[in-house]
Amino acid sequence: MLTKSTLTYYNQNARPFATSTVSVDFTATQARFTAHLPQGGTILDFGCGSGRDTKHFLAQGFQVTATDGSEELCKLASEYTGIPVKQMLFQELDEVEQYDGIWACSSILHLPLEELISVLGKMSTALKPHGIIYTSFKYGDFAGERNGRYFTDMTETTFAALMQNIASLETEEQWITSDVRPGRGEEKWLNVILRKK
């Protein structure tokens, strides 16, 4: 489960959080993800936050389903994107072979490790054959509460160990970026693209 404190944080801080992330330029990473998808393909924005990426993918002609665990963020993202955003916890994903791609940008990093393994398995099941997942983690070895939210950080080594638990997925690409938000450039992120075998 997302810890109660994490959900409370996003519900109480939905508007400032959305405002701080909605206009961040993420086009390079978005393009790296969509390059793997068929034109007009289906995307699940899994933990969509402000709706920034959903809006971008819709503008590119993709069919997008957007979800978030925070009721308040769902409202703001729906207003911003013009599509309904479903309130759903990560563990509630139960679709089978629905999506060409799942975009989980800075979202499933809020799950403890055991639940991360389970949810990645559910994400794999929700992908069409050979579909892809993009996800990202703060770079490091920390796991626990930070600034009112739970985080599981990752390095290349710890992520490789995690992937040994998920036979249906393989790592296609992996790269490190600096945080794109103003004043946060010293923070590093591990970005990965996974493919369903």
C-alpha positions as CSV (number, residue, x, y, z in Angstrom):
1,M,0.0,0.0,0.0
2,L,1.0,3.6,-0.4
3,T,1.6,4.7,3.1
4,K,-1.2,6.7,4.6
5,S,1.2,9.6,5.1
6,T,2.1,9.6,1.4
7,L,-1.5,9.9,0.3
8,T,-2.2,12.5,3.0
9,Y,0.7,14.5,1.8
10,Y,-0.5,14.5,-1.8
11,N,-4.1,15.3,-0.9
12,Q,-3.0,18.2,1.4
13,N,-0.4,19.6,-1.1
14,A,-2.1,18.7,-4.4
15,R,-2.2,22.2,-5.8
16,P,1.3,23.4,-4.9
17,F,2.7,20.0,-6.1
18,A,0.8,20.2,-9.4
19,T,1.9,23.8,-9.9
20,S,5.6,22.9,-9.3
21,T,5.6,19.9,-11.8
22,V,3.1,20.7,-14.5
23,S,5.3,23.0,-16.6
24,V,8.5,21.1,-16.2
25,D,10.1,20.2,-19.6
26,F,10.1,16.4,-19.7
27,T,10.0,16.1,-23.5
28,A,13.4,14.3,-23.9
29,T,12.3,11.4,-21.6
30,Q,8.7,11.4,-23.0
31,A,10.2,11.0,-26.5
32,R,12.5,8.2,-25.3
33,F,9.4,6.3,-24.1
34,T,7.1,7.0,-27.1
35,A,9.8,5.9,-29.5
36,H,9.1,2.4,-28.4
37,L,5.3,2.6,-29.0
38,P,3.1,2.2,-32.0
39,Q,1.5,5.3,-33.4
40,G,-1.8,6.0,-31.6
41,G,-1.0,3.3,-29.1
42,T,-2.5,2.8,-25.6
43,I,-0.7,4.3,-22.6
44,L,-1.5,4.0,-18.9
45,D,-0.2,7.0,-17.0
46,F,0.2,5.2,-13.6
47,G,0.3,7.9,-10.9
48,C,-0.3,10.8,-13.2
49,G,0.2,13.6,-10.6
50,S,-0.6,17.0,-12.3
51,G,-1.5,15.3,-15.6
52,R,1.5,16.9,-17.4
53,D,2.5,13.8,-19.2
54,T,-1.0,12.6,-20.0
55,K,-1.7,15.9,-21.7
56,H,1.5,15.6,-23.7
57,F,0.7,12.0,-24.8
58,L,-2.8,13.0,-25.8
59,A,-1.4,15.8,-27.9
60,Q,0.8,13.2,-29.6
61,G,-2.3,11.2,-30.6
62,F,-2.0,8.4,-28.1
63,Q,-4.9,6.8,-26.2
64,V,-4.3,7.6,-22.6
65,T,-5.8,6.2,-19.4
66,A,-4.7,8.2,-16.3
67,T,-4.8,7.2,-12.7
68,D,-3.6,8.5,-9.4
69,G,-4.0,7.5,-5.7
70,S,-4.7,11.0,-4.6
71,E,-8.3,12.1,-4.9
72,E,-7.2,15.8,-5.0
73,L,-4.6,15.2,-7.7
74,C,-7.2,13.3,-9.8
75,K,-9.4,16.3,-9.7
76,L,-6.6,18.7,-10.8
77,A,-5.3,16.4,-13.5
78,S,-8.8,15.9,-14.9
79,E,-9.3,19.6,-15.1
80,Y,-5.9,20.1,-16.8
81,T,-6.1,17.2,-19.3
82,G,-9.8,17.3,-20.1
83,I,-10.2,13.5,-19.5
84,P,-11.5,11.6,-16.5
85,V,-8.7,10.6,-14.1
86,K,-9.4,7.5,-12.1
87,Q,-8.6,7.4,-8.4
88,M,-6.8,4.1,-7.9
89,L,-4.0,2.6,-5.8
90,F,-1.2,0.9,-7.6
91,Q,-2.2,-2.5,-6.1
92,E,-5.7,-2.2,-7.6
93,L,-4.4,-2.6,-11.2
94,D,-6.0,-5.8,-12.5
95,E,-6.1,-5.4,-16.3
96,V,-4.7,-8.0,-18.7
97,E,-2.9,-7.1,-22.0
98,Q,-4.5,-3.6,-22.3
99,Y,-1.6,-1.3,-22.9
100,D,1.3,-0.8,-25.3
101,G,3.1,1.3,-22.6
102,I,2.8,2.1,-18.9
103,W,4.3,5.4,-17.8
104,A,5.1,5.4,-14.1
105,C,7.1,8.6,-13.7
106,S,8.2,9.3,-10.1
107,S,5.2,7.3,-8.9
108,I,5.8,3.7,-7.9
109,L,9.0,4.8,-6.0
110,H,6.5,5.5,-3.1
111,L,6.1,1.7,-2.6
112,P,8.1,-0.4,-0.2
113,L,10.3,-3.0,-2.0
114,E,8.0,-6.1,-1.5
115,E,5.0,-4.2,-2.9
116,L,7.1,-2.8,-5.7
117,I,7.8,-6.3,-6.9
118,S,4.1,-7.2,-6.7
119,V,3.0,-4.0,-8.5
120,L,5.6,-4.5,-11.3
121,G,4.2,-7.9,-11.8
122,K,0.7,-6.4,-12.2
123,M,2.0,-3.9,-14.6
124,S,3.6,-6.6,-16.7
125,T,0.2,-8.4,-16.8
126,A,-1.5,-5.2,-17.9
127,L,0.9,-4.8,-20.9
128,K,0.3,-6.2,-24.3
129,P,3.0,-8.7,-25.5
130,H,6.3,-6.9,-25.8
131,G,4.8,-3.7,-24.2
132,I,7.1,-1.3,-22.3
133,I,7.2,0.4,-18.9
134,Y,9.0,3.6,-18.1
135,T,9.6,4.3,-14.5
136,S,12.0,6.4,-12.4
137,F,13.5,6.4,-8.9
138,K,15.5,8.9,-6.8
139,Y,19.1,7.7,-7.1
140,G,20.5,6.2,-3.9
141,D,20.1,3.5,-1.3
142,F,17.5,5.1,1.0
143,A,14.2,3.5,1.8
144,G,11.7,5.1,4.3
145,E,9.9,8.3,5.1
146,R,11.3,11.6,3.7
147,N,9.5,14.9,3.7
148,G,6.2,13.3,4.7
149,R,6.3,10.6,2.0
150,Y,7.7,7.1,1.7
151,F,10.4,6.5,-0.9
152,T,12.3,3.5,-2.2
153,D,15.4,4.8,-3.9
154,M,17.4,2.8,-6.4
155,T,20.8,2.4,-7.9
156,E,21.7,0.3,-11.0
157,T,22.8,-2.5,-8.6
158,T,19.7,-2.5,-6.4
159,F,17.4,-2.3,-9.4
160,A,19.1,-5.2,-11.1
161,A,18.5,-7.2,-7.9
162,L,14.8,-6.2,-7.9
163,M,14.4,-7.3,-11.5
164,Q,15.6,-10.8,-10.6
165,N,12.2,-11.2,-8.9
166,I,10.2,-10.4,-12.1
167,A,10.7,-13.0,-14.8
168,S,8.3,-11.5,-17.2
169,L,10.2,-8.2,-17.7
170,E,13.7,-7.3,-18.9
171,T,15.6,-4.0,-18.7
172,E,15.8,-2.4,-22.2
173,E,17.3,1.0,-21.3
174,Q,18.7,2.6,-18.1
175,W,20.1,6.1,-17.6
176,I,20.7,8.7,-15.0
177,T,19.4,12.3,-15.1
178,S,19.5,15.4,-13.0
179,D,16.3,16.6,-11.5
180,V,14.7,19.0,-14.0
181,R,12.9,21.2,-11.5
182,P,14.5,24.6,-10.8
183,G,17.0,24.5,-8.0
184,R,17.0,20.7,-7.8
185,G,19.7,19.9,-10.4
186,E,21.9,18.2,-7.8
187,E,19.3,15.5,-7.2
188,K,19.9,12.4,-9.5
189,W,17.3,10.0,-10.9
190,L,17.6,6.5,-12.2
191,N,15.4,6.1,-15.3
192,V,14.5,2.7,-16.7
193,I,12.6,1.3,-19.7
194,L,11.5,-2.3,-19.2
195,R,10.0,-4.6,-21.9
196,K,7.6,-7.4,-21.4
197,K,9.2,-10.7,-22.7
